[in-house]
Amino acid sequence: MNADLSMITLISEASLVVKLVMLALLAISVYSWLLIFKKRNELVQAKQDADSFEDKFWSGNELNKLYEDISSRPHASRGMEGIFEVGFKEFVRLKKSGPDSAIVLEGAQRVMRISLAREVDQLEMSLPFLATAGSTSPYIGLFGTVWGIMNSFRALGNVQQATLGMVAPGIAEALIATAMGLFAAIPAVIAYNRYSHEVERLINRYDTFLEEFSSILQRQHD
């Protein structure tokens, strides 16, 4: 009689350890895809917001007017808008308290650096999980494969005459764990590499804007 090697049968008849490995890999894969789509939307929105703000900032409008427009919104500012808002607010506050240019600019730059650090943390959120999923999923799948093959050979020790039909189901179910490990790892690795590059470019844009805005504030104070 031919052994049933359908995918459903192999998974249902796998050992408990292999099933747990498959379940863990399935959970990792599903969560990774959720993060991939979520992070993609976040980065697209962040780039659109940066483009929109730069158009407004370099359009020649007064900084006071731009600050009033941003600060009057009900939601919190993010990205370049957030860096501009906290920097200009601190600049105006310190400028009223004293004429020392160094203190005013240093204070404005300090709060902008803090805001930039928060933006970096937000942009890099979820990336560590994708990196971990991409690096560990193949080994988790390999563990399930080794365990399944080990059980297959242990079962052969209880029979006097081994056939390929007796070994094939156990090896096939074990190899499913490896396939699931790769299925979970490959998208996570691709997404991590791509998103890390996009995050780095956004951070560079934020940092460049911070330096340019600092120069503008210095000229205004002088």
FIFI-767554 format. One record per atom (N, C-alpha, C): residue in one letter; atom name; x, y, z; residue number from 1. Coordinates in nm, 2 decimals. Layout:
// residues N
   resn   name        u        v        w   resi
      a     CA        X        Y        Z    NUM
...
This chain:
// residues 222
   resn   name        u        v        w   resi
      m      N     0.09    -0.12     0.00      1
      m     CA     0.00     0.00     0.00      1
      m      C     0.09     0.12     0.00      1
      n      N     0.06     0.22    -0.09      2
      n     CA     0.13     0.34    -0.09      2
      n      C     0.10     0.43     0.02      2
      a      N     0.21     0.49     0.08      3
      a     CA     0.19     0.59     0.19      3
      a      C     0.13     0.72     0.14      3
      d      N     0.04     0.77     0.22      4
      d     CA    -0.02     0.90     0.19      4
      d      C     0.07     1.01     0.22      4
      l      N     0.13     1.08     0.12      5
      l     CA     0.23     1.18     0.14      5
      l      C     0.17     1.32     0.11      5
      s      N     0.04     1.34     0.12      6
      s     CA    -0.02     1.47     0.11      6
      s      C     0.03     1.56     0.22      6
      m      N     0.03     1.69     0.19      7
      m     CA     0.08     1.79     0.29      7
      m      C     0.00     1.78     0.42      7
      i      N    -0.14     1.77     0.41      8
      i     CA    -0.22     1.78     0.53      8
      i      C    -0.19     1.65     0.61      8
      t      N    -0.18     1.54     0.55      9
      t     CA    -0.16     1.41     0.62      9
      t      C    -0.02     1.41     0.69      9
      l      N     0.08     1.46     0.62     10
      l     CA     0.21     1.47     0.68     10
      l      C     0.22     1.56     0.80     10
      i      N     0.15     1.67     0.79     11
      i     CA     0.15     1.76     0.91     11
      i      C     0.07     1.71     1.02     11
      s      N    -0.05     1.65     0.99     12
      s     CA    -0.13     1.59     1.10     12
      s      C    -0.07     1.47     1.17     12
      e      N     0.01     1.40     1.10     13
      e     CA     0.07     1.28     1.16     13
      e      C     0.21     1.30     1.21     13
      a      N     0.26     1.43     1.20     14
      a     CA     0.39     1.46     1.25     14
      a      C     0.40     1.44     1.40     14
      s      N     0.52     1.43     1.46     15
      s     CA     0.53     1.42     1.60     15
      s      C     0.50     1.55     1.67     15
      l      N     0.48     1.55     1.80     16
      l     CA     0.44     1.67     1.87     16
      l      C     0.54     1.78     1.86     16
      v      N     0.67     1.74     1.87     17
      v     CA     0.77     1.84     1.87     17
      v      C     0.77     1.91     1.73     17
      v      N     0.76     1.83     1.62     18
      v     CA     0.76     1.88     1.49     18
      v      C     0.64     1.97     1.47     18
      k      N     0.52     1.93     1.52     19
      k     CA     0.41     2.02     1.51     19
      k      C     0.42     2.15     1.58     19
      l      N     0.49     2.15     1.70     20
      l     CA     0.51     2.27     1.77     20
      l      C     0.61     2.36     1.69     20
      v      N     0.71     2.30     1.63     21
      v     CA     0.80     2.38     1.55     21
      v      C     0.73     2.44     1.43     21
      m      N     0.64     2.36     1.36     22
      m     CA     0.56     2.42     1.25     22
      m      C     0.47     2.53     1.30     22
      l      N     0.41     2.51     1.41     23
      l     CA     0.32     2.61     1.46     23
      l      C     0.39     2.74     1.50     23
      a      N     0.51     2.73     1.56     24
      a     CA     0.59     2.85     1.59     24
      a      C     0.64     2.92     1.46     24
      l      N     0.68     2.84     1.36     25
      l     CA     0.72     2.91     1.23     25
      l      C     0.60     2.97     1.16     25
      l      N     0.48     2.91     1.17     26
      l     CA     0.37     2.97     1.11     26
      l      C     0.33     3.11     1.18     26
      a      N     0.34     3.11     1.32     27
      a     CA     0.32     3.23     1.39     27
      a      C     0.42     3.34     1.36     27
      i      N     0.55     3.30     1.35     28
      i     CA     0.65     3.39     1.31     28
      i      C     0.63     3.45     1.17     28
      s      N     0.59     3.36     1.08     29
      s     CA     0.56     3.41     0.94     29
      s      C     0.45     3.51     0.93     29
      v      N     0.34     3.47     1.00     30
      v     CA     0.22     3.56     1.00     30
      v      C     0.25     3.70     1.06     30
      y      N     0.32     3.69     1.17     31
      y     CA     0.35     3.82     1.24     31
      y      C     0.45     3.90     1.16     31
      s      N     0.54     3.83     1.09     32
      s     CA     0.64     3.90     1.01     32
      s      C     0.57     3.97     0.89     32
      w      N     0.48     3.91     0.83     33
      w     CA     0.40     3.97     0.72     33
      w      C     0.32     4.09     0.77     33
      l      N     0.26     4.08     0.89     34
      l     CA     0.19     4.19     0.94     34
      l      C     0.28     4.31     0.96     34
      l      N     0.40     4.29     1.02     35
      l     CA     0.50     4.39     1.04     35
      l      C     0.55     4.45     0.90     35
      i      N     0.56     4.36     0.80     36
      i     CA     0.61     4.41     0.67     36
      i      C     0.52     4.51     0.61     36
      f      N     0.39     4.47     0.61     37
      f     CA     0.29     4.57     0.55     37
      f      C     0.28     4.69     0.64     37
      k      N     0.28     4.68     0.77     38
      k     CA     0.27     4.79     0.86     38
      k      C     0.38     4.89     0.84     38
      k      N     0.50     4.83     0.84     39
      k     CA     0.62     4.92     0.82     39
      k      C     0.63     4.98     0.69     39
      r      N     0.58     4.91     0.59     40
      r     CA     0.58     4.97     0.45     40
      r      C     0.49     5.09     0.45     40
      n      N     0.37     5.08     0.51     41
      n     CA     0.28     5.20     0.51     41
      n      C     0.34     5.31     0.59     41
      e      N     0.41     5.28     0.70     42
      e     CA     0.47     5.38     0.79     42
      e      C     0.58     5.46     0.71     42
      l      N     0.66     5.39     0.64     43
      l     CA     0.77     5.45     0.57     43
      l      C     0.72     5.53     0.45     43
      v      N     0.62     5.48     0.38     44
      v     CA     0.56     5.56     0.27     44
      v      C     0.50     5.69     0.32     44
      q      N     0.43     5.68     0.43     45
      q     CA     0.37     5.80     0.49     45
      q      C     0.48     5.90     0.54     45
      a      N     0.58     5.84     0.60     46
      a     CA     0.69     5.93     0.65     46
      a      C     0.76     6.00     0.53     46
      k      N     0.78     5.94     0.42     47
      k     CA     0.84     6.00     0.31     47
      k      C     0.75     6.11     0.25     47
      q      N     0.62     6.08     0.24     48
      q     CA     0.52     6.17     0.19     48
      q      C     0.52     6.30     0.28     48
      d      N     0.52     6.28     0.41     49
      d     CA     0.51     6.39     0.50     49
      d      C     0.64     6.47     0.49     49
      a      N     0.76     6.41     0.48     50
      a     CA     0.88     6.48     0.46     50
      a      C     0.88     6.56     0.33     50
      d      N     0.83     6.51     0.22     51
      d     CA     0.83     6.58     0.10     51
      d      C     0.73     6.70     0.11     51
      s      N     0.62     6.68     0.17     52
      s     CA     0.52     6.79     0.19     52
      s      C     0.57     6.90     0.28     52
      f      N     0.64     6.86     0.39     53
      f     CA     0.69     6.97     0.47     53
      f      C     0.81     7.04     0.41     53
      e      N     0.89     6.98     0.34     54
      e     CA     1.00     7.05     0.27     54
      e      C     0.95     7.15     0.17     54
      d      N     0.85     7.11     0.10     55
      d     CA     0.79     7.20     0.00     55
      d      C     0.74     7.33     0.07     55
      k      N     0.67     7.31     0.19     56
      k     CA     0.63     7.43     0.26     56
      k      C     0.74     7.51     0.32     56
      f      N     0.84     7.44     0.37     57
      f     CA     0.95     7.50     0.45     57
      f      C     1.03     7.59     0.35     57
      w      N     1.06     7.53     0.23     58
      w     CA     1.14     7.61     0.14     58
      w      C     1.06     7.69     0.04     58
      s      N     0.94     7.71     0.06     59
      s     CA     0.85     7.79    -0.03     59
      s      C     0.87     7.94     0.00     59
      g      N     0.94     7.98     0.10     60
      g     CA     0.96     8.12     0.13     60
      g      C     0.87     8.18     0.23     60
      n      N     0.78     8.09     0.29     61
      n     CA     0.69     8.14     0.39     61
      n      C     0.76     8.18     0.52     61
      e      N     0.71     8.27     0.60     62
      e     CA     0.77     8.30     0.73     62
      e      C     0.76     8.18     0.82     62
      l      N     0.87     8.17     0.90     63
      l     CA     0.88     8.06     0.99     63
      l      C     0.77     8.07     1.10     63
      n      N     0.74     8.19     1.14     64
      n     CA     0.64     8.21     1.24     64
      n      C     0.50     8.16     1.19     64
      k      N     0.47     8.19     1.07     65
      k     CA     0.34     8.14     1.01     65
      k      C     0.34     7.99     1.00     65
      l      N     0.45     7.93     0.96     66
      l     CA     0.46     7.79     0.94     66
      l      C     0.45     7.72     1.08     66
      y      N     0.51     7.78     1.18     67
      y     CA     0.50     7.72     1.31     67
      y      C     0.36     7.73     1.37     67
      e      N     0.29     7.84     1.34     68
      e     CA     0.15     7.85     1.39     68
      e      C     0.06     7.75     1.32     68
      d      N     0.08     7.73     1.19     69
      d     CA     0.00     7.63     1.12     69
      d      C     0.02     7.49     1.18     69
      i      N     0.15     7.46     1.21     70
      i     CA     0.18     7.32     1.26     70
      i      C     0.13     7.30     1.40     70
      s      N     0.16     7.40     1.48     71
      s     CA     0.12     7.39     1.63     71
      s      C    -0.03     7.39     1.65     71
      s      N    -0.10     7.45     1.56     72
      s     CA    -0.25     7.46     1.58     72
      s      C    -0.32     7.33     1.54     72
      r      N    -0.25     7.23     1.49     73
      r     CA    -0.32     7.11     1.45     73
      r      C    -0.35     7.03     1.58     73
      p      N    -0.46     6.95     1.57     74
      p     CA    -0.50     6.87     1.69     74
      p      C    -0.40     6.75     1.72     74
      h      N    -0.34     6.70     1.61     75
      h     CA    -0.26     6.58     1.63     75
      h      C    -0.11     6.62     1.65     75
      a      N    -0.04     6.54     1.71     76
      a     CA     0.11     6.56     1.73     76
      a      C     0.18     6.56     1.60     76
      s      N     0.28     6.65     1.59     77
      s     CA     0.36     6.65     1.47     77
      s      C     0.47     6.54     1.47     77
      r      N     0.50     6.49     1.35     78
      r     CA     0.60     6.38     1.34     78
      r      C     0.70     6.42     1.24     78
      g      N     0.81     6.35     1.24     79
      g     CA     0.91     6.36     1.13     79
      g      C     0.97     6.50     1.14     79
      m      N     0.99     6.56     1.02     80
      m     CA     1.05     6.69     1.01     80
      m      C     0.97     6.80     1.07     80
      e      N     0.84     6.78     1.06     81
      e     CA     0.75     6.88     1.12     81
      e      C     0.77     6.88     1.28     81
      g      N     0.78     6.76     1.33     82
      g     CA     0.81     6.76     1.48     82
      g      C     0.94     6.82     1.52     82
      i      N     1.04     6.79     1.44     83
      i     CA     1.17     6.85     1.47     83
      i      C     1.17     7.00     1.46     83
      f      N     1.10     7.05     1.35     84
      f     CA     1.09     7.20     1.33     84
      f      C     1.01     7.26     1.44     84
      e      N     0.90     7.20     1.48     85
      e     CA     0.81     7.26     1.58     85
      e      C     0.88     7.27     1.72     85
      v      N     0.95     7.17     1.77     86
      v     CA     1.01     7.18     1.90     86
      v      C     1.13     7.27     1.89     86
      g      N     1.21     7.27     1.78     87
      g     CA     1.32     7.36     1.76     87
      g      C     1.29     7.50     1.76     87
      f      N     1.18     7.54     1.68     88
      f     CA     1.15     7.68     1.67     88
      f      C     1.08     7.73     1.80     88
      k      N     1.01     7.64     1.87     89
      k     CA     0.95     7.68     1.99     89
      k      C     1.05     7.71     2.10     89
      e      N     1.15     7.62     2.11     90
      e     CA     1.26     7.64     2.20     90
      e      C     1.34     7.77     2.16     90
      f      N     1.36     7.79     2.03     91
      f     CA     1.44     7.90     1.99     91
      f      C     1.37     8.03     2.03     91
      v      N     1.24     8.04     2.01     92
      v     CA     1.17     8.16     2.05     92
      v      C     1.17     8.18     2.20     92
      r      N     1.15     8.08     2.27     93
      r     CA     1.15     8.09     2.42     93
      r      C     1.29     8.14     2.47     93
      l      N     1.40     8.08     2.42     94
      l     CA     1.53     8.11     2.47     94
      l      C     1.57     8.25     2.42     94
      k      N     1.52     8.29     2.31     95
      k     CA     1.55     8.42     2.25     95
      k      C     1.49     8.53     2.34     95
      k      N     1.38     8.51     2.39     96
      k     CA     1.31     8.60     2.48     96
      k      C     1.38     8.62     2.62     96
      s      N     1.44     8.51     2.66     97
      s     CA     1.50     8.51     2.79     97
      s      C     1.64     8.57     2.80     97
      g      N     1.71     8.58     2.68     98
      g     CA     1.84     8.64     2.68     98
      g      C     1.90     8.65     2.54     98
      p      N     2.00     8.74     2.52     99
      p     CA     2.05     8.76     2.39     99
      p      C     2.17     8.67     2.35     99
      d      N     2.21     8.59     2.44    100
      d     CA     2.33     8.51     2.41    100
      d      C     2.30     8.41     2.29    100
      s      N     2.36     8.43     2.18    101
      s     CA     2.33     8.35     2.06    101
      s      C     2.37     8.20     2.08    101
      a      N     2.48     8.18     2.14    102
      a     CA     2.53     8.04     2.16    102
      a      C     2.43     7.96     2.25    102
      i      N     2.38     8.02     2.35    103
      i     CA     2.29     7.95     2.44    103
      i      C     2.16     7.92     2.37    103
      v      N     2.11     8.02     2.29    104
      v     CA     1.98     8.01     2.22    104
      v      C     1.99     7.89     2.12    104
      l      N     2.10     7.89     2.04    105
      l     CA     2.11     7.79     1.93    105
      l      C     2.14     7.66     1.99    105
      e      N     2.22     7.65     2.10    106
      e     CA     2.25     7.52     2.16    106
      e      C     2.12     7.46     2.22    106
      g      N     2.04     7.54     2.28    107
      g     CA     1.92     7.49     2.34    107
      g      C     1.82     7.44     2.23    107
      a      N     1.81     7.51     2.12    108
      a     CA     1.73     7.47     2.01    108
      a      C     1.78     7.34     1.95    108
      q      N     1.91     7.33     1.93    109
      q     CA     1.96     7.21     1.87    109
      q      C     1.95     7.09     1.96    109
      r      N     1.95     7.12     2.09    110
      r     CA     1.94     7.01     2.19    110
      r      C     1.80     6.94     2.18    110
      v      N     1.70     7.02     2.18    111
      v     CA     1.56     6.97     2.18    111
      v      C     1.54     6.91     2.04    111
      m      N     1.60     6.96     1.93    112
      m     CA     1.58     6.90     1.80    112
      m      C     1.65     6.76     1.80    112
      r      N     1.76     6.75     1.86    113
      r     CA     1.83     6.62     1.86    113
      r      C     1.75     6.52     1.94    113
      i      N     1.69     6.56     2.05    114
      i     CA     1.60     6.47     2.12    114
      i      C     1.48     6.42     2.04    114
      s      N     1.42     6.52     1.97    115
      s     CA     1.31     6.48     1.88    115
      s      C     1.36     6.39     1.77    115
      l      N     1.48     6.42     1.71    116
      l     CA     1.53     6.33     1.61    116
      l      C     1.55     6.19     1.66    116
      a      N     1.60     6.18     1.79    117
      a     CA     1.63     6.04     1.84    117
      a      C     1.50     5.97     1.86    117
      r      N     1.39     6.04     1.90    118
      r     CA     1.26     5.97     1.91    118
      r      C     1.21     5.93     1.77    118
      e      N     1.23     6.01     1.67    119
      e     CA     1.19     5.97     1.54    119
      e      C     1.27     5.84     1.49    119
      v      N     1.40     5.84     1.52    120
      v     CA     1.48     5.73     1.48    120
      v      C     1.43     5.60     1.55    120
      d      N     1.39     5.61     1.68    121
      d     CA     1.34     5.49     1.75    121
      d      C     1.21     5.45     1.68    121
      q      N     1.12     5.54     1.64    122
      q     CA     1.00     5.50     1.58    122
      q      C     1.02     5.44     1.45    122
      l      N     1.11     5.49     1.37    123
      l     CA     1.14     5.44     1.24    123
      l      C     1.20     5.30     1.24    123
      e      N     1.28     5.27     1.34    124
      e     CA     1.35     5.15     1.35    124
      e      C     1.27     5.04     1.43    124
      m      N     1.15     5.08     1.48    125
      m     CA     1.06     4.98     1.55    125
      m      C     1.02     4.87     1.45    125
      s      N     1.02     4.75     1.50    126
      s     CA     0.98     4.63     1.43    126
      s      C     1.10     4.57     1.34    126
      l      N     1.20     4.65     1.31    127
      l     CA     1.31     4.60     1.23    127
      l      C     1.39     4.49     1.31    127
      p      N     1.41     4.50     1.44    128
      p     CA     1.48     4.40     1.51    128
      p      C     1.41     4.26     1.50    128
      f      N     1.27     4.26     1.51    129
      f     CA     1.20     4.14     1.50    129
      f      C     1.22     4.07     1.36    129
      l      N     1.22     4.16     1.26    130
      l     CA     1.24     4.10     1.12    130
      l      C     1.38     4.04     1.11    130
      a      N     1.47     4.11     1.17    131
      a     CA     1.61     4.06     1.16    131
      a      C     1.62     3.93     1.24    131
      t      N     1.56     3.92     1.35    132
      t     CA     1.56     3.80     1.43    132
      t      C     1.49     3.68     1.36    132
      a      N     1.37     3.71     1.30    133
      a     CA     1.30     3.61     1.23    133
      a      C     1.38     3.56     1.11    133
      g      N     1.44     3.65     1.04    134
      g     CA     1.52     3.61     0.92    134
      g      C     1.64     3.52     0.96    134
      s      N     1.70     3.55     1.07    135
      s     CA     1.82     3.47     1.11    135
      s      C     1.79     3.34     1.18    135
      t      N     1.68     3.34     1.26    136
      t     CA     1.66     3.22     1.34    136
      t      C     1.56     3.12     1.28    136
      s      N     1.47     3.16     1.19    137
      s     CA     1.37     3.07     1.14    137
      s      C     1.43     2.95     1.07    137
      p      N     1.53     2.97     0.99    138
      p     CA     1.59     2.84     0.93    138
      p      C     1.64     2.74     1.03    138
      y      N     1.70     2.79     1.14    139
      y     CA     1.75     2.70     1.24    139
      y      C     1.63     2.63     1.32    139
      i      N     1.53     2.71     1.34    140
      i     CA     1.41     2.65     1.40    140
      i      C     1.35     2.54     1.32    140
      g      N     1.34     2.57     1.18    141
      g     CA     1.30     2.46     1.09    141
      g      C     1.39     2.35     1.08    141
      l      N     1.52     2.37     1.09    142
      l     CA     1.62     2.27     1.09    142
      l      C     1.61     2.18     1.21    142
      f      N     1.58     2.24     1.32    143
      f     CA     1.56     2.16     1.44    143
      f      C     1.44     2.06     1.43    143
      g      N     1.33     2.11     1.37    144
      g     CA     1.22     2.02     1.35    144
      g      C     1.25     1.91     1.25    144
      t      N     1.33     1.94     1.15    145
      t     CA     1.37     1.84     1.05    145
      t      C     1.46     1.74     1.11    145
      v      N     1.56     1.78     1.19    146
      v     CA     1.65     1.68     1.26    146
      v      C     1.57     1.59     1.35    146
      w      N     1.48     1.65     1.43    147
      w     CA     1.39     1.57     1.52    147
      w      C     1.31     1.47     1.45    147
      g      N     1.24     1.52     1.34    148
      g     CA     1.16     1.42     1.26    148
      g      C     1.24     1.31     1.20    148
      i      N     1.35     1.34     1.14    149
      i     CA     1.44     1.23     1.08    149
      i      C     1.49     1.14     1.19    149
      m      N     1.52     1.20     1.31    150
      m     CA     1.57     1.11     1.42    150
      m      C     1.46     1.01     1.46    150
      n      N     1.34     1.06     1.47    151
      n     CA     1.23     0.97     1.51    151
      n      C     1.20     0.86     1.40    151
      s      N     1.22     0.90     1.27    152
      s     CA     1.20     0.80     1.17    152
      s      C     1.31     0.69     1.18    152
      f      N     1.43     0.72     1.20    153
      f     CA     1.53     0.62     1.21    153
      f      C     1.52     0.54     1.34    153
      r      N     1.47     0.60     1.44    154
      r     CA     1.44     0.53     1.57    154
      r      C     1.33     0.42     1.54    154
      a      N     1.23     0.46     1.46    155
      a     CA     1.12     0.37     1.43    155
      a      C     1.17     0.25     1.35    155
      l      N     1.27     0.28     1.27    156
      l     CA     1.33     0.17     1.19    156
      l      C     1.40     0.06     1.27    156
      g      N     1.45     0.11     1.39    157
      g     CA     1.52     0.01     1.47    157
      g      C     1.43    -0.10     1.53    157
      n      N     1.30    -0.08     1.52    158
      n     CA     1.20    -0.18     1.58    158
      n      C     1.15    -0.27     1.47    158
      v      N     1.20    -0.26     1.35    159
      v     CA     1.15    -0.35     1.24    159
      v      C     1.28    -0.43     1.19    159
      q      N     1.25    -0.55     1.14    160
      q     CA     1.36    -0.63     1.09    160
      q      C     1.40    -0.59     0.94    160
      q      N     1.30    -0.55     0.87    161
      q     CA     1.32    -0.52     0.72    161
      q      C     1.27    -0.38     0.69    161
      a      N     1.35    -0.29     0.66    162
      a     CA     1.31    -0.15     0.64    162
      a      C     1.29    -0.13     0.49    162
      t      N     1.19    -0.05     0.45    163
      t     CA     1.16    -0.02     0.31    163
      t      C     1.16     0.13     0.30    163
      l      N     1.17     0.18     0.18    164
      l     CA     1.16     0.32     0.15    164
      l      C     1.02     0.38     0.19    164
      g      N     0.92     0.30     0.17    165
      g     CA     0.79     0.35     0.21    165
      g      C     0.77     0.37     0.36    165
      m      N     0.85     0.30     0.44    166
      m     CA     0.84     0.32     0.58    166
      m      C     0.92     0.45     0.62    166
      v      N     1.02     0.48     0.55    167
      v     CA     1.10     0.60     0.59    167
      v      C     1.05     0.73     0.53    167
      a      N     1.00     0.72     0.41    168
      a     CA     0.96     0.84     0.33    168
      a      C     0.86     0.93     0.41    168
      p      N     0.76     0.88     0.47    169
      p     CA     0.67     0.98     0.54    169
      p      C     0.73     1.06     0.65    169
      g      N     0.82     0.99     0.73    170
      g     CA     0.88     1.06     0.84    170
      g      C     0.98     1.17     0.79    170
      i      N     1.05     1.13     0.68    171
      i     CA     1.15     1.23     0.63    171
      i      C     1.07     1.35     0.56    171
      a      N     0.97     1.31     0.49    172
      a     CA     0.89     1.42     0.42    172
      a      C     0.83     1.52     0.52    172
      e      N     0.77     1.47     0.63    173
      e     CA     0.71     1.56     0.73    173
      e      C     0.82     1.64     0.80    173
      a      N     0.94     1.58     0.81    174
      a     CA     1.05     1.66     0.87    174
      a      C     1.10     1.77     0.78    174
      l      N     1.10     1.74     0.65    175
      l     CA     1.15     1.84     0.56    175
      l      C     1.05     1.96     0.54    175
      i      N     0.92     1.94     0.58    176
      i     CA     0.83     2.04     0.58    176
      i      C     0.87     2.15     0.67    176
      a      N     0.92     2.11     0.79    177
      a     CA     0.97     2.21     0.89    177
      a      C     1.08     2.30     0.83    177
      t      N     1.17     2.24     0.75    178
      t     CA     1.27     2.32     0.69    178
      t      C     1.21     2.42     0.59    178
      a      N     1.12     2.37     0.51    179
      a     CA     1.06     2.46     0.41    179
      a      C     0.98     2.57     0.48    179
      m      N     0.91     2.54     0.59    180
      m     CA     0.84     2.65     0.66    180
      m      C     0.94     2.75     0.72    180
      g      N     1.06     2.70     0.76    181
      g     CA     1.16     2.79     0.82    181
      g      C     1.21     2.89     0.71    181
      l      N     1.23     2.84     0.59    182
      l     CA     1.28     2.92     0.48    182
      l      C     1.16     3.02     0.44    182
      f      N     1.04     2.97     0.44    183
      f     CA     0.93     3.05     0.40    183
      f      C     0.91     3.17     0.50    183
      a      N     0.94     3.15     0.62    184
      a     CA     0.93     3.25     0.72    184
      a      C     1.05     3.35     0.72    184
      a      N     1.17     3.29     0.68    185
      a     CA     1.29     3.37     0.69    185
      a      C     1.32     3.46     0.57    185
      i      N     1.29     3.41     0.45    186
      i     CA     1.33     3.48     0.33    186
      i      C     1.25     3.62     0.32    186
      p      N     1.12     3.63     0.34    187
      p     CA     1.06     3.76     0.33    187
      p      C     1.10     3.85     0.44    187
      a      N     1.13     3.80     0.56    188
      a     CA     1.18     3.88     0.67    188
      a      C     1.31     3.94     0.64    188
      v      N     1.40     3.86     0.58    189
      v     CA     1.54     3.91     0.55    189
      v      C     1.53     4.02     0.44    189
      i      N     1.45     3.99     0.33    190
      i     CA     1.43     4.09     0.23    190
      i      C     1.37     4.22     0.28    190
      a      N     1.27     4.21     0.36    191
      a     CA     1.21     4.33     0.41    191
      a      C     1.30     4.41     0.51    191
      y      N     1.38     4.34     0.59    192
      y     CA     1.47     4.40     0.68    192
      y      C     1.57     4.48     0.60    192
      n      N     1.63     4.42     0.50    193
      n     CA     1.74     4.49     0.42    193
      n      C     1.68     4.61     0.35    193
      r      N     1.56     4.60     0.29    194
      r     CA     1.50     4.71     0.22    194
      r      C     1.46     4.82     0.32    194
      y      N     1.39     4.79     0.42    195
      y     CA     1.35     4.89     0.51    195
      y      C     1.46     4.96     0.59    195
      s      N     1.56     4.88     0.62    196
      s     CA     1.68     4.94     0.69    196
      s      C     1.74     5.05     0.60    196
      h      N     1.75     5.02     0.47    197
      h     CA     1.80     5.12     0.38    197
      h      C     1.71     5.25     0.37    197
      e      N     1.58     5.22     0.37    198
      e     CA     1.49     5.34     0.36    198
      e      C     1.49     5.42     0.49    198
      v      N     1.50     5.35     0.60    199
      v     CA     1.50     5.42     0.73    199
      v      C     1.63     5.50     0.74    199
      e      N     1.74     5.45     0.69    200
      e     CA     1.87     5.52     0.69    200
      e      C     1.86     5.65     0.61    200
      r      N     1.80     5.64     0.49    201
      r     CA     1.78     5.75     0.41    201
      r      C     1.69     5.86     0.47    201
      l      N     1.59     5.82     0.54    202
      l     CA     1.50     5.91     0.61    202
      l      C     1.57     5.98     0.72    202
      i      N     1.65     5.91     0.80    203
      i     CA     1.73     5.96     0.91    203
      i      C     1.83     6.07     0.85    203
      n      N     1.89     6.04     0.74    204
      n     CA     1.98     6.13     0.68    204
      n      C     1.91     6.26     0.64    204
      r      N     1.79     6.24     0.59    205
      r     CA     1.71     6.36     0.55    205
      r      C     1.68     6.45     0.67    205
      y      N     1.64     6.38     0.78    206
      y     CA     1.60     6.45     0.90    206
      y      C     1.73     6.52     0.96    206
      d      N     1.84     6.46     0.96    207
      d     CA     1.96     6.51     1.01    207
      d      C     2.01     6.63     0.93    207
      t      N     2.00     6.62     0.80    208
      t     CA     2.03     6.73     0.71    208
      t      C     1.94     6.85     0.73    208
      f      N     1.82     6.82     0.74    209
      f     CA     1.72     6.94     0.77    209
      f      C     1.76     7.00     0.90    209
      l      N     1.79     6.92     1.01    210
      l     CA     1.82     6.98     1.14    210
      l      C     1.94     7.08     1.12    210
      e      N     2.04     7.04     1.05    211
      e     CA     2.16     7.12     1.03    211
      e      C     2.12     7.25     0.95    211
      e      N     2.05     7.23     0.85    212
      e     CA     2.01     7.35     0.77    212
      e      C     1.92     7.44     0.85    212
      f      N     1.83     7.39     0.92    213
      f     CA     1.74     7.47     1.01    213
      f      C     1.82     7.55     1.11    213
      s      N     1.92     7.48     1.17    214
      s     CA     2.00     7.54     1.27    214
      s      C     2.08     7.66     1.21    214
      s      N     2.12     7.65     1.09    215
      s     CA     2.19     7.76     1.02    215
      s      C     2.10     7.88     1.00    215
      i      N     1.97     7.85     0.96    216
      i     CA     1.87     7.95     0.94    216
      i      C     1.84     8.02     1.07    216
      l      N     1.83     7.95     1.18    217
      l     CA     1.80     8.01     1.31    217
      l      C     1.92     8.10     1.35    217
      q      N     2.04     8.05     1.32    218
      q     CA     2.16     8.13     1.36    218
      q      C     2.16     8.27     1.28    218
      r      N     2.13     8.26     1.16    219
      r     CA     2.12     8.38     1.08    219
      r      C     2.01     8.48     1.13    219
      q      N     1.90     8.42     1.16    220
      q     CA     1.79     8.50     1.21    220
      q      C     1.83     8.57     1.35    220
      h      N     1.89     8.49     1.43    221
      h     CA     1.93     8.55     1.56    221
      h      C     2.03     8.66     1.54    221
      d      N     2.13     8.64     1.45    222
      d     CA     2.23     8.74     1.43    222
      d      C     2.17     8.86     1.37    222
